[in-house]
């Protein structure tokens, strides 16, 4: 997983001035977390916090949040650090696979990043959440990439022109590829005039059935899945036109058990 810091730090340099701001997505994440935990949350751990936008919204709501990010994207969170919050906000620039934390959390969140590395990396992360991070009745809430949509995006390529007025200062290009054997997406970016220097992130995608198998033996169990507010009932056949057929990720809640 040597590519992680390089990819997110480099693309953060390209996009950080534009994207280190709070958006409706951050408020949706807070709303979903409060809904799934029935508002019984106080101490939150966020994995892969990126620019710190979602963490700031949680702290603004009165929660005590510790946000971990390995890449230089977290350097853009300075504007969040300088604000006063109803709760508290702590940023840690570190590898969350290696970090040792001093207390447990009633909620752990992992937005838009689960699947980095191998299946065993994911199981290791889930075991760490169960044994070290979560309180007895706590929840791990995370996004999972949906292979049914990523496979449709295979070979898609896009070129995005700089827009300095919005903070996008680089002309960049993107190509998506999907490996149907490993159910893995490859998302490659480069500065358009420097095609020889490309940066790729690769993330394992899991169908709900695959995720249920992955979780076995980790100390956690899946208790809920949804996509855009529509429940995923993994015990029955999905009805026609279900939202999972058109969304690139879905939301999962896990608890100790």
N, C-alpha and C positions, 0 to 999 in steps of 0.2 A: 504493500500500500504506500510505496514511496512517492507516488504521484500526488498524494492528497494535498500536502502543504503547498507544493508548487502550483497546482491547478487553482486552488481557491485563493491563494495569495495573488497570483498573476491576474486572474479574472476580477478579483476584488479591486485591484489597481485600476482596471478598465472601468468598472461599473460603480465602485464605491461612492464617488461623489454624487451619483444620481440615486443610489439605492439605500444609503444610510439614513433612511427616514421611515417613519411609521406609516403604514398603509392599512386599508381595510382588511387585508389578509391577517395582519397581526391581531386585530380585534376579533376576527373569526376564530383564530386559534384560542384566544382567551375564552370566548363564549363556548366553544366546543369542550374545552377542558373543564369549565365550571359545570357544564351540563353533564358530562360523563362522570364526574366525581360528586355530583349532586351538591356542588358548592362546598364540599368538605375538603378544602385545601388551604394550606397556609405556607408551607415550606416546599419550594419547587426547585428541581434541578433540570436545567435545559442542556441537552447535548448538541454540539454543533451549532452554536448560537449565531454564527455568521456576523452580521453587522450589529447585533444586539437589539434590533428593533422590537422583536416579540418580547424579549426579556423586559424591556423598558415599559411596555404596555402592562405586563403582569405586575411590575413594581408599582406602577401608577395606580393599579387597582387595589393596592394594599397588601400584596403578597410579598413574601421574602424569597427572592429567587437568586440562585447561583447559576451562572451561565458559562459554559466551557466552550472554547473554540481554539483549535490548533493553529489556524492560519492568520495571516496579517489582516484579514477582514475585520477582526475584532479591534484593530487600531482605529477604525472609523467610528468606534462607539464612544469616543471621547465626549461628544456632545450629550450623550445619554448619561454619562458619569457625572456631569456637572449639574444635573437637575436634582431637585428634592422630590421625594416620593412618599406616598402614604405608607408603602412597604419599604423594602430595601433591595438593593441591586449590587451584586458582586460578579465581576467578570474575572475569569481565569483563563490565561493563554497557555493551554496544555493539551496533551493527548489524553482523552478521557478513558482510553483503554488502560493507561498506566497510572492515572492519578489516584491518590488515596485521600478520601474525604473524611472529615472528623465526625460527621453526624449523618443521620438518615433523613429521607424526604418522604412526604406523603404523596408527592406526585413527581414523576420523571417524564419529561417531554423530549421527543426526538423528531423534529420536523424535517421532512424532505431530505433524509440522509440514510435511513436504514437500508442496508444492502451493500454498503461499501465493504469490499473485501470478500472473503469466502463464506460459505455456509457456516463453517466452524467459527469464523470471526463473529458472525451474528449470534451463534449460540453462546459464545464466550461473553458477549455483551449482555445477553439476556440473563445468563447466570450471575453476572456481576450485579445487574439490577436487582435480582432476587435476593442475593446474599448480602450485598453491601449497601445498596442505595435506598431501597424501599422500606418503609415501615410495614408492619404486619398487614395492615388493611390498605396499603397504598396502591397506586395505579401507575403503570407505564403507558403513556399515550404517544402514538407515533404514526407517521405517514408511511405507507408501503407502496412501492411502485407497482403498477398494474401492467403485466406483460401484454395483455390483449390490446392495449392502446399503443404501447411502445413499438410493438411489431408493425403496426400500421405506419409508423413514422420512419421506418427503415429507409435509408438513403435520402431522406429529406435534407436539403441544403438551403441555407439562407445567408444573405449578406446584409449587414446592418450598418448604415452610414452614421458617422459621428453626429451628435446633436449637442454641442457644447452648452446651449441654453438650458438643457435639461440635465447637464452633468455627464453626458456620454461623450467623452473626448477622443475616442478611438473608433476608426472604421474596423469592424470585426466581421468574421465569417464563422458559420457553424455548420457542422454536418453530424447527423444522427445515424447511427447504425445499431442493428439489433441482432444478437446471436440467438437463434431459436433453440439451439441445443442446450446452452447454459442459461437461457432466459435472462440475458444480461444486455443492458443498453450501454452503448459507447457514445459519449457526447463530446465532440471534438471542436475546439475553438482556436482561432488564430487571428492575428492582425492581418487584415486583408492584403496589405502590401508586403507581408512577411510570411508567405505560405510555408516556408521551410521550418518555421518554429511553431509547432502545434502543441496544444495542451488538451489532454483527454481525461474526462472523468468516466468511470465505469461503475455501474451500480446493478446489483442483482435484483431482478424483479420477481415477485412471488404472487402466484394466484392465492386466493384464500385457502384452498386445499393444501397447497405447498407450505403456506405459512403455518397451518395447524400441525403439519408433520415436523416442521423445523423447530417448533416450540417444545415439542415433547422432550421431557427429561431435563429441561432447563430450570425447573422450579417455578415457572410461570405458566399461566393458562390464559387463552384468549377468552374474554368474556363478552366482547362486543366488537362489531365491525359496521362501518357505514361509509357511504360515499355521497357527498353533497346532501347530507341529512337523510338519505334513504338507507334503511337498515339492510345489511347483508345477512340473510339467514343461511348459514352454511350447512344446515341440516336438510334443506330442501332445494329443489331445482329453482334457479333464478328465473323470475317471470320475464316475459318479453319486454324489451325497451328499458330494462333496469339501467340505472345510471352508471353502473360499473362498466358497461359496454362502451362508454364514451369518455371516461375520465382517466387520466394517466396515473392517479394515485388514489388510495382509499385510507380511511382512518381506522385505527385499531386500538382497543383498550385491553391491557393485560393486567392480571393481578397474581399474587403469590398463590400457588396451589398445585 
